Structures are given as C-alpha cells and as structure tokens.
Amino acid sequence: MSATPTPQEPLRTTEDGRVLGTRKTLATITGRPLGSLNVLAGTDPDFPDPVEHGRGRELLYLMDDLLKYAGILAARRAAPTSATAELEDDEEDPLLGPAEAAPEFGIAVTSMPGYVRDSIPAWKEGRNGRLPIPDEETARGTKLVDRKWRRSTARAWELPGRGVGGGRPRADHAAAEGA
C-alpha cells in the first residue's frame, strides 16, 4: 500500500500546513477503483468527511483521514467472514440444507435456488459449478433431489468474482473465419 499519489494527483497543503487529498488520492493508495470509493463515500459511515471543496465538485479530505480509512479497508479485506472462516476445533461439521448453507456460502437464502440451478449442469459432469458439488444428494420422488453440504465445504468455497464465468461464451473468431 503506497501512500504516495501519482504525479497526476498531487497532494495539496493548506495555509495552516494540513495535507489534503481527494478520492483519487485514496484510489491510488488503496488500489481500488474510483467508482467503488464514490459508492463507499455515500454508504460507509467510516468514510472520512471532506474538509474543503476543490475545483468544481471535487472534495478534499485530510490526508491523515484518508490513510486511516485505507487502513480500515485493508483490515476489512483481511478479516475472515462467515463464508471464509474455518471451523473451530470443537465445532461440529453437520450437513446443511440450502437454507442453512446459503449464509455459509455468503449468499442470500433467496438466491440459493438460482445458484443450484446454474450449478446442476456442471455437477452432472462431475465438476463444481457456481456452488461446489453437494456432499449428499437424496432423491425425493421422481424429480426432486435434496442436496446438502458440510459446513466445512461451504466455508471453504469461494464464490467467483462479479462477472466471472457468467454470460454467453465468447466466439473463437479465428476458428470461425477459417471455417
């Protein structure tokens, strides 16, 4: 994490010696996209308050506050979440149905049926889909299947990032031109 902004985004110093920066400065420090920080500025109560207005609609923040907030973001990223936390030594590893497993996967209970539906083709091929292969599948009638995952399986699973693996496959233009 570098505290030195790029030459395109110089630090500003006030008459009383306070060093100021912008959201662009914070983006440089944290490596986060500016759009992400703009959203956080409106939603995160820990986001620093501006002390001055710069050019146009630009807001200026105390550099100490920006560095403190960068530390908060780093701590949040490093902190384990319920979806990534490992089991404690004395914690049981029960089988969880979709409603219980969803929070362990880090998704909403209402989203679970869509994740399962999207994963079924991969599971039939013996590979993980949007969710890992269930630890237990029990047929219920002719078409219904009860699926369960161990808590350890759910906590170890990392969901693909936003926009990863979804959508229509890209065409192989080189192969299409040769055909």
C-alpha positions in Angstrom: 0.0 0.0 0.0 1.7 3.2 -1.2 0.9 6.5 0.4 2.4 8.5 -2.4 -0.1 9.6 -5.1 0.7 9.6 -8.7 2.0 12.8 -10.3 -1.4 13.2 -11.9 -2.9 13.6 -8.4 -0.7 15.9 -6.4 -1.2 16.5 -2.7 -2.4 19.9 -1.6 -1.3 21.7 1.5 -3.4 24.4 3.2 -2.0 27.6 4.7 -2.1 26.1 8.2 0.0 23.1 7.0 -2.7 20.5 6.7 -2.1 18.0 3.8 -5.2 17.3 1.7 -6.1 14.7 -0.8 -9.0 13.6 -2.9 -10.9 10.4 -3.6 -8.5 9.9 -6.5 -5.7 10.0 -3.9 -7.5 7.3 -1.9 -7.9 5.2 -5.0 -4.2 5.4 -5.6 -3.4 4.5 -2.0 -5.8 1.5 -1.8 -5.7 0.3 -5.4 -9.5 0.4 -5.5 -11.4 1.8 -8.4 -12.6 5.4 -8.0 -16.2 4.3 -8.7 -16.1 1.9 -5.8 -14.8 4.7 -3.5 -17.6 7.0 -4.7 -20.1 4.4 -3.6 -18.4 3.9 -0.3 -18.4 7.7 0.3 -22.2 7.6 0.3 -22.8 4.4 2.2 -19.9 3.7 4.6 -20.2 5.5 7.9 -16.4 5.2 8.4 -15.7 7.2 5.2 -14.0 10.5 6.1 -15.8 13.8 5.9 -14.5 16.3 3.4 -12.9 19.4 4.9 -12.9 21.6 1.8 -14.1 21.9 -1.8 -11.5 21.8 -4.5 -12.0 22.6 -8.2 -15.6 22.1 -9.4 -17.3 19.3 -7.4 -14.0 17.9 -6.1 -14.0 17.3 -2.4 -10.8 17.5 -0.3 -10.0 15.3 2.7 -7.3 15.4 5.4 -4.6 13.0 4.3 -4.4 11.5 7.8 -8.2 10.7 7.5 -7.6 9.1 4.0 -4.7 7.0 5.4 -6.8 5.9 8.4 -9.7 4.9 6.1 -7.3 3.0 3.8 -6.2 1.0 7.0 -9.9 0.3 7.8 -10.4 -1.0 4.2 -7.3 -3.2 4.5 -8.4 -4.6 7.8 -11.9 -5.4 6.4 -10.4 -7.2 3.5 -8.1 -9.3 5.8 -10.7 -10.1 8.3 -12.3 -13.5 7.9 -16.0 -13.6 7.1 -18.5 -16.3 8.0 -18.2 -17.6 4.4 -14.4 -17.9 4.6 -13.9 -18.7 8.3 -12.6 -22.2 9.1 -14.2 -24.5 11.6 -13.0 -24.3 15.1 -11.5 -27.5 16.6 -14.5 -28.2 18.8 -17.1 -27.1 16.1 -19.3 -29.7 14.5 -19.4 -30.2 10.8 -23.0 -31.0 10.1 -24.8 -31.4 6.8 -26.7 -28.2 5.9 -29.7 -27.9 3.6 -29.9 -25.0 1.1 -31.4 -22.5 3.7 -28.7 -23.2 6.3 -25.9 -23.4 3.7 -26.6 -20.1 1.9 -25.2 -17.8 4.7 -22.1 -20.1 5.0 -21.6 -19.7 1.2 -22.0 -15.9 1.7 -25.2 -15.6 -0.5 -28.8 -14.8 0.3 -31.2 -17.6 1.0 -33.4 -16.3 -1.8 -30.5 -16.6 -4.3 -29.7 -20.2 -3.4 -32.2 -21.9 -5.9 -30.6 -19.9 -8.8 -27.1 -20.9 -7.7 -28.2 -24.6 -7.5 -30.0 -24.4 -10.9 -26.9 -22.9 -12.5 -24.6 -25.5 -10.9 -26.5 -28.6 -11.9 -25.0 -29.0 -15.4 -21.5 -28.9 -14.0 -22.4 -31.3 -11.2 -23.7 -33.8 -13.8 -20.2 -33.6 -15.4 -18.6 -34.3 -12.0 -17.2 -30.8 -11.5 -18.1 -27.8 -9.3 -20.4 -25.2 -10.7 -21.4 -21.8 -9.1 -21.5 -23.9 -5.9 -19.4 -27.0 -5.0 -20.8 -30.5 -5.6 -23.1 -31.3 -2.7 -21.7 -33.7 -0.1 -25.0 -35.6 -0.1 -27.8 -35.9 -2.6 -31.0 -37.8 -1.8 -33.7 -38.5 -4.4 -37.2 -37.5 -3.2 -39.7 -38.8 -5.6 -39.0 -39.0 -9.3 -37.8 -35.4 -10.0 -36.9 -33.8 -6.6 -33.4 -34.1 -5.1 -32.5 -32.9 -1.6 -28.9 -31.5 -1.6 -26.8 -30.9 1.5 -23.3 -29.6 2.0 -21.0 -29.9 5.0 -20.3 -26.7 6.9 -16.6 -27.1 6.1 -17.4 -27.4 2.4 -19.5 -24.3 2.4 -16.9 -22.2 4.3 -14.0 -23.4 2.1 -15.9 -22.5 -1.1 -15.0 -19.1 -2.6 -17.7 -17.7 -4.9 -16.4 -16.5 -8.3 -15.9 -12.7 -8.5 -18.5 -10.5 -10.1 -18.9 -11.2 -13.8 -16.6 -14.3 -13.7 -17.8 -17.3 -15.5 -21.2 -15.9 -16.4 -22.8 -14.9 -19.7 -22.5 -16.3 -23.2 -19.2 -17.9 -24.1 -17.1 -15.8 -26.4 -16.8 -16.9 -30.0 -13.5 -18.1 -31.3 -13.3 -15.6 -34.2 -10.1 -17.2 -35.6 -11.8 -20.6 -35.9 -15.0 -19.0 -37.3 -13.0 -17.1 -40.1 -11.2 -20.3 -41.1 -14.4 -22.3 -41.4 
